[in-house]
Amino acid sequence: LPESNTTSRSCCCEHVRARSSFISLEMQVDQTYTLRPLFGGAIEASIPPRFLDLSDIRQTPDNQEVLVDGDSEQSVIVEILSLADEAPADQFASWHFQQLAEDNSATSSQILNTFNLTAEQAPLLFAGGRAIQAQIVIGQQTVSKFKEHAGNVVSIPLCVIRIPSVTTDILVSVNDPVVLHPQSSSVAHGAQVSHLGSGEALLAKIMQTFKIADWNLFGE
Protein backbone atom coordinates (compact mmCIF):
# COMPACT_ATOMS: atom_id res chain seq x y z
CA LEU A 1 0.00 0.00 0.00
CA PRO A 2 1.14 3.61 -0.57
CA GLU A 3 2.78 5.90 1.92
CA SER A 4 -0.54 7.29 3.13
CA ASN A 5 -0.82 8.73 6.59
CA THR A 6 -4.01 7.47 8.23
CA THR A 7 -3.38 8.97 11.64
CA SER A 8 -6.23 11.33 12.44
CA ARG A 9 -5.05 14.79 13.44
CA SER A 10 -7.09 17.13 15.57
CA CYS A 11 -10.29 18.04 13.71
CA CYS A 12 -7.75 20.33 11.65
CA CYS A 13 7.48 29.74 -0.74
CA GLU A 14 8.39 30.44 -3.55
CA HIS A 15 6.17 30.82 -6.65
CA VAL A 16 8.11 29.04 -9.38
CA ARG A 17 5.27 28.09 -11.72
CA ALA A 18 2.37 29.98 -13.25
CA ARG A 19 -1.07 29.01 -12.01
CA SER A 20 -2.22 28.24 -15.53
CA SER A 21 0.19 25.28 -15.67
CA PHE A 22 -1.89 23.54 -13.01
CA ILE A 23 -4.85 23.61 -15.40
CA SER A 24 -2.74 22.36 -18.32
CA LEU A 25 -1.52 19.44 -16.23
CA GLU A 26 -5.10 18.30 -15.81
CA MET A 27 -5.42 18.08 -19.58
CA GLN A 28 -2.41 15.74 -19.80
CA VAL A 29 -4.03 12.90 -17.86
CA ASP A 30 -4.98 10.06 -20.20
CA GLN A 31 -7.15 7.84 -18.04
CA THR A 32 -10.75 7.23 -17.08
CA TYR A 33 -12.29 9.17 -14.23
CA THR A 34 -15.43 8.28 -12.28
CA LEU A 35 -17.46 10.58 -10.04
CA ARG A 36 -16.91 9.18 -6.56
CA PRO A 37 -19.04 9.89 -3.47
CA LEU A 38 -16.97 10.70 -0.37
CA PHE A 39 -18.14 10.93 3.23
CA GLY A 40 -21.44 9.26 2.38
CA GLY A 41 -21.95 11.45 -0.69
CA ALA A 42 -21.52 14.77 1.15
CA ILE A 43 -18.47 15.43 -1.06
CA GLU A 44 -18.03 14.37 -4.69
CA ALA A 45 -15.01 14.31 -6.96
CA SER A 46 -13.86 12.50 -10.10
CA ILE A 47 -11.18 9.92 -9.31
CA PRO A 48 -9.86 7.06 -11.48
CA PRO A 49 -11.55 3.72 -10.65
CA ARG A 50 -8.13 2.10 -10.14
CA PHE A 51 -8.13 3.75 -6.72
CA LEU A 52 -9.75 1.48 -4.14
CA ASP A 53 -11.25 2.47 -0.80
CA LEU A 54 -8.73 1.65 1.92
CA SER A 55 -11.56 1.28 4.48
CA ASP A 56 -12.52 -1.94 2.67
CA ILE A 57 -9.13 -3.32 3.73
CA ARG A 58 -8.52 -1.76 7.13
CA GLN A 59 -10.03 0.81 9.46
CA THR A 60 -9.47 4.47 8.65
CA PRO A 61 -10.34 7.57 10.73
CA ASP A 62 -13.88 8.90 10.34
CA ASN A 63 -12.56 12.28 9.16
CA GLN A 64 -10.59 10.74 6.27
CA GLU A 65 -11.30 9.15 2.92
CA VAL A 66 -8.26 7.19 1.71
CA LEU A 67 -8.16 5.73 -1.80
CA VAL A 68 -5.20 3.63 -2.92
CA ASP A 69 -3.74 2.14 -6.10
CA GLY A 70 -1.66 -0.90 -5.20
CA ASP A 71 0.20 -1.03 -8.53
CA SER A 72 1.56 2.52 -8.57
CA GLU A 73 1.37 2.99 -4.76
CA GLN A 74 -0.31 6.33 -5.37
CA SER A 75 -2.99 7.36 -2.91
CA VAL A 76 -5.60 10.09 -2.67
CA ILE A 77 -6.54 11.36 0.79
CA VAL A 78 -9.34 13.74 1.67
CA GLU A 79 -9.21 14.84 5.31
CA ILE A 80 -11.54 17.14 7.24
CA LEU A 81 -9.94 19.09 10.10
CA SER A 82 -10.83 21.94 12.37
CA LEU A 83 -9.59 25.25 11.00
CA ALA A 84 -5.99 25.69 12.15
CA ASP A 85 -5.92 29.17 13.69
CA GLU A 86 -2.18 28.85 14.32
CA ALA A 87 -1.42 28.59 10.59
CA PRO A 88 -0.32 31.84 8.86
CA ALA A 89 -3.28 33.31 6.99
CA ASP A 90 -1.35 33.61 3.72
CA GLN A 91 0.51 30.28 4.02
CA PHE A 92 -1.94 27.90 5.66
CA ALA A 93 -1.36 25.20 3.01
CA SER A 94 2.39 25.27 3.59
CA TRP A 95 1.73 24.96 7.32
CA HIS A 96 -0.42 21.87 6.76
CA PHE A 97 2.24 20.40 4.46
CA GLN A 98 4.79 20.63 7.26
CA GLN A 99 2.30 19.04 9.66
CA LEU A 100 1.91 16.17 7.21
CA ALA A 101 5.69 15.77 7.15
CA GLU A 102 5.65 15.39 10.94
CA ASP A 103 2.72 12.95 10.81
CA ASN A 104 4.55 10.91 8.15
CA SER A 105 7.82 10.95 10.16
CA ALA A 106 9.47 12.26 7.00
CA THR A 107 13.26 12.35 7.07
CA SER A 108 13.23 15.25 4.60
CA SER A 109 10.59 17.68 3.37
CA GLN A 110 10.74 20.31 0.65
CA ILE A 111 8.15 22.72 -0.74
CA LEU A 112 8.67 23.35 -4.44
CA ASN A 113 5.74 25.59 -5.32
CA THR A 114 2.69 27.28 -3.78
CA PHE A 115 -0.21 29.19 -5.29
CA ASN A 116 -3.86 30.03 -4.76
CA LEU A 117 -6.53 27.86 -6.37
CA THR A 118 -8.92 29.85 -8.54
CA ALA A 119 -12.61 29.47 -9.42
CA GLU A 120 -11.54 28.46 -12.93
CA GLN A 121 -9.55 25.57 -11.49
CA ALA A 122 -12.30 24.48 -9.05
CA PRO A 123 -15.62 25.80 -10.42
CA LEU A 124 -17.91 23.55 -8.38
CA LEU A 125 -16.13 24.33 -5.12
CA PHE A 126 -16.56 28.09 -5.49
CA ALA A 127 -20.03 27.98 -7.09
CA GLY A 128 -22.00 28.29 -3.85
CA GLY A 129 -20.98 31.85 -3.06
CA ARG A 130 -19.45 31.05 0.33
CA ALA A 131 -16.24 32.65 1.52
CA ILE A 132 -13.73 29.95 0.63
CA GLN A 133 -9.96 30.12 0.30
CA ALA A 134 -7.93 27.37 -1.33
CA GLN A 135 -4.17 27.04 -1.65
CA ILE A 136 -2.02 24.49 -3.46
CA VAL A 137 1.36 23.24 -2.29
CA ILE A 138 3.58 21.05 -4.45
CA GLY A 139 6.30 19.36 -2.44
CA GLN A 140 8.29 16.22 -1.76
CA GLN A 141 8.91 14.17 1.37
CA THR A 142 11.14 11.19 2.05
CA VAL A 143 8.97 8.67 3.84
CA SER A 144 9.50 5.10 5.05
CA LYS A 145 6.81 2.44 4.83
CA PHE A 146 5.88 0.40 7.88
CA LYS A 147 8.72 1.99 9.89
CA GLU A 148 11.35 0.61 7.50
CA HIS A 149 14.79 2.22 7.44
CA ALA A 150 14.62 2.66 3.65
CA GLY A 151 12.85 5.87 2.64
CA ASN A 152 11.02 6.51 -0.63
CA VAL A 153 10.79 9.97 -2.20
CA VAL A 154 7.11 10.86 -2.44
CA SER A 155 5.75 13.80 -4.41
CA ILE A 156 2.81 15.32 -2.50
CA PRO A 157 0.58 17.80 -4.28
CA LEU A 158 -1.73 19.17 -1.58
CA CYS A 159 -4.78 21.41 -1.76
CA VAL A 160 -6.05 22.99 1.46
CA ILE A 161 -9.60 24.35 1.33
CA ARG A 162 -10.29 26.83 4.13
CA ILE A 163 -13.97 27.48 5.01
CA PRO A 164 -14.20 29.95 7.92
CA SER A 165 -18.02 29.79 8.12
CA VAL A 166 -17.81 26.19 9.32
CA THR A 167 -14.34 26.57 10.95
CA THR A 168 -12.98 23.81 8.73
CA ASP A 169 -9.87 23.04 6.72
CA ILE A 170 -10.26 20.31 4.09
CA LEU A 171 -7.04 18.68 2.88
CA VAL A 172 -6.97 16.96 -0.51
CA SER A 173 -3.62 15.31 -1.18
CA VAL A 174 -2.04 12.88 -3.60
CA ASN A 175 0.83 10.70 -2.39
CA ASP A 176 2.87 9.89 -5.48
CA PRO A 177 6.09 7.83 -5.00
CA VAL A 178 8.66 8.97 -7.56
CA VAL A 179 11.87 7.34 -6.27
CA LEU A 180 11.85 3.96 -4.51
CA HIS A 181 14.71 2.98 -2.24
CA PRO A 182 16.26 -0.34 -3.40
CA GLN A 183 15.65 -1.84 0.05
CA SER A 184 12.06 -0.65 0.34
CA SER A 185 9.33 -3.28 0.50
CA SER A 186 7.73 -1.37 -2.37
CA VAL A 187 10.49 -2.68 -4.67
CA ALA A 188 10.04 -6.24 -3.39
CA HIS A 189 6.32 -6.02 -4.15
CA GLY A 190 6.99 -4.85 -7.70
CA ALA A 191 5.57 -1.34 -7.33
CA GLN A 192 5.98 0.93 -10.35
CA VAL A 193 6.71 4.61 -9.81
CA SER A 194 4.70 7.12 -11.78
CA HIS A 195 6.02 9.86 -14.03
CA LEU A 196 7.01 13.00 -12.17
CA GLY A 197 4.08 15.39 -12.34
CA SER A 198 1.35 12.77 -12.68
CA GLY A 199 0.26 13.38 -9.09
CA GLU A 200 -0.16 17.08 -9.84
CA ALA A 201 -2.27 16.25 -12.89
CA LEU A 202 -4.40 13.92 -10.79
CA LEU A 203 -4.97 16.59 -8.13
CA ALA A 204 -5.83 19.14 -10.83
CA LYS A 205 -8.56 16.86 -12.19
CA ILE A 206 -9.90 16.12 -8.71
CA MET A 207 -10.17 19.82 -7.89
CA GLN A 208 -11.78 20.57 -11.26
CA THR A 209 -14.68 18.32 -10.19
CA PHE A 210 -14.57 18.72 -6.38
CA LYS A 211 -17.98 19.57 -4.94
CA ILE A 212 -19.43 19.88 -1.45
CA ALA A 213 -22.89 18.38 -2.01
CA ASP A 214 -24.20 18.40 1.57
CA TRP A 215 -23.12 21.09 4.03
CA ASN A 216 -24.69 19.09 6.88
CA LEU A 217 -21.36 17.26 6.87
CA PHE A 218 -20.04 20.22 8.88
CA GLY A 219 -22.91 20.26 11.38
CA GLU A 220 -25.06 22.88 9.66
C-alpha positions in Angstrom: 0.0 0.0 0.0 1.1 3.6 -0.6 2.8 5.9 1.9 -0.5 7.3 3.1 -0.8 8.7 6.6 -4.0 7.5 8.2 -3.4 9.0 11.6 -6.2 11.3 12.4 -5.1 14.8 13.4 -7.1 17.1 15.6 -10.3 18.0 13.7 -7.8 20.3 11.7 7.5 29.7 -0.7 8.4 30.4 -3.6 6.2 30.8 -6.7 8.1 29.0 -9.4 5.3 28.1 -11.7 2.4 30.0 -13.3 -1.1 29.0 -12.0 -2.2 28.2 -15.5 0.2 25.3 -15.7 -1.9 23.5 -13.0 -4.9 23.6 -15.4 -2.7 22.4 -18.3 -1.5 19.4 -16.2 -5.1 18.3 -15.8 -5.4 18.1 -19.6 -2.4 15.7 -19.8 -4.0 12.9 -17.9 -5.0 10.1 -20.2 -7.2 7.8 -18.0 -10.8 7.2 -17.1 -12.3 9.2 -14.2 -15.4 8.3 -12.3 -17.5 10.6 -10.0 -16.9 9.2 -6.6 -19.0 9.9 -3.5 -17.0 10.7 -0.4 -18.1 10.9 3.2 -21.4 9.3 2.4 -21.9 11.5 -0.7 -21.5 14.8 1.2 -18.5 15.4 -1.1 -18.0 14.4 -4.7 -15.0 14.3 -7.0 -13.9 12.5 -10.1 -11.2 9.9 -9.3 -9.9 7.1 -11.5 -11.6 3.7 -10.6 -8.1 2.1 -10.1 -8.1 3.8 -6.7 -9.7 1.5 -4.1 -11.3 2.5 -0.8 -8.7 1.6 1.9 -11.6 1.3 4.5 -12.5 -1.9 2.7 -9.1 -3.3 3.7 -8.5 -1.8 7.1 -10.0 0.8 9.5 -9.5 4.5 8.6 -10.3 7.6 10.7 -13.9 8.9 10.3 -12.6 12.3 9.2 -10.6 10.7 6.3 -11.3 9.2 2.9 -8.3 7.2 1.7 -8.2 5.7 -1.8 -5.2 3.6 -2.9 -3.7 2.1 -6.1 -1.7 -0.9 -5.2 0.2 -1.0 -8.5 1.6 2.5 -8.6 1.4 3.0 -4.8 -0.3 6.3 -5.4 -3.0 7.4 -2.9 -5.6 10.1 -2.7 -6.5 11.4 0.8 -9.3 13.7 1.7 -9.2 14.8 5.3 -11.5 17.1 7.2 -9.9 19.1 10.1 -10.8 21.9 12.4 -9.6 25.3 11.0 -6.0 25.7 12.1 -5.9 29.2 13.7 -2.2 28.9 14.3 -1.4 28.6 10.6 -0.3 31.8 8.9 -3.3 33.3 7.0 -1.4 33.6 3.7 0.5 30.3 4.0 -1.9 27.9 5.7 -1.4 25.2 3.0 2.4 25.3 3.6 1.7 25.0 7.3 -0.4 21.9 6.8 2.2 20.4 4.5 4.8 20.6 7.3 2.3 19.0 9.7 1.9 16.2 7.2 5.7 15.8 7.2 5.6 15.4 10.9 2.7 12.9 10.8 4.5 10.9 8.2 7.8 11.0 10.2 9.5 12.3 7.0 13.3 12.4 7.1 13.2 15.2 4.6 10.6 17.7 3.4 10.7 20.3 0.6 8.1 22.7 -0.7 8.7 23.4 -4.4 5.7 25.6 -5.3 2.7 27.3 -3.8 -0.2 29.2 -5.3 -3.9 30.0 -4.8 -6.5 27.9 -6.4 -8.9 29.9 -8.5 -12.6 29.5 -9.4 -11.5 28.5 -12.9 -9.5 25.6 -11.5 -12.3 24.5 -9.1 -15.6 25.8 -10.4 -17.9 23.5 -8.4 -16.1 24.3 -5.1 -16.6 28.1 -5.5 -20.0 28.0 -7.1 -22.0 28.3 -3.8 -21.0 31.8 -3.1 -19.4 31.0 0.3 -16.2 32.7 1.5 -13.7 29.9 0.6 -10.0 30.1 0.3 -7.9 27.4 -1.3 -4.2 27.0 -1.6 -2.0 24.5 -3.5 1.4 23.2 -2.3 3.6 21.1 -4.4 6.3 19.4 -2.4 8.3 16.2 -1.8 8.9 14.2 1.4 11.1 11.2 2.1 9.0 8.7 3.8 9.5 5.1 5.1 6.8 2.4 4.8 5.9 0.4 7.9 8.7 2.0 9.9 11.3 0.6 7.5 14.8 2.2 7.4 14.6 2.7 3.7 12.8 5.9 2.6 11.0 6.5 -0.6 10.8 10.0 -2.2 7.1 10.9 -2.4 5.7 13.8 -4.4 2.8 15.3 -2.5 0.6 17.8 -4.3 -1.7 19.2 -1.6 -4.8 21.4 -1.8 -6.1 23.0 1.5 -9.6 24.3 1.3 -10.3 26.8 4.1 -14.0 27.5 5.0 -14.2 29.9 7.9 -18.0 29.8 8.1 -17.8 26.2 9.3 -14.3 26.6 10.9 -13.0 23.8 8.7 -9.9 23.0 6.7 -10.3 20.3 4.1 -7.0 18.7 2.9 -7.0 17.0 -0.5 -3.6 15.3 -1.2 -2.0 12.9 -3.6 0.8 10.7 -2.4 2.9 9.9 -5.5 6.1 7.8 -5.0 8.7 9.0 -7.6 11.9 7.3 -6.3 11.8 4.0 -4.5 14.7 3.0 -2.2 16.3 -0.3 -3.4 15.7 -1.8 0.0 12.1 -0.6 0.3 9.3 -3.3 0.5 7.7 -1.4 -2.4 10.5 -2.7 -4.7 10.0 -6.2 -3.4 6.3 -6.0 -4.1 7.0 -4.8 -7.7 5.6 -1.3 -7.3 6.0 0.9 -10.3 6.7 4.6 -9.8 4.7 7.1 -11.8 6.0 9.9 -14.0 7.0 13.0 -12.2 4.1 15.4 -12.3 1.4 12.8 -12.7 0.3 13.4 -9.1 -0.2 17.1 -9.8 -2.3 16.3 -12.9 -4.4 13.9 -10.8 -5.0 16.6 -8.1 -5.8 19.1 -10.8 -8.6 16.9 -12.2 -9.9 16.1 -8.7 -10.2 19.8 -7.9 -11.8 20.6 -11.3 -14.7 18.3 -10.2 -14.6 18.7 -6.4 -18.0 19.6 -4.9 -19.4 19.9 -1.4 -22.9 18.4 -2.0 -24.2 18.4 1.6 -23.1 21.1 4.0 -24.7 19.1 6.9 -21.4 17.3 6.9 -20.0 20.2 8.9 -22.9 20.3 11.4 -25.1 22.9 9.7 
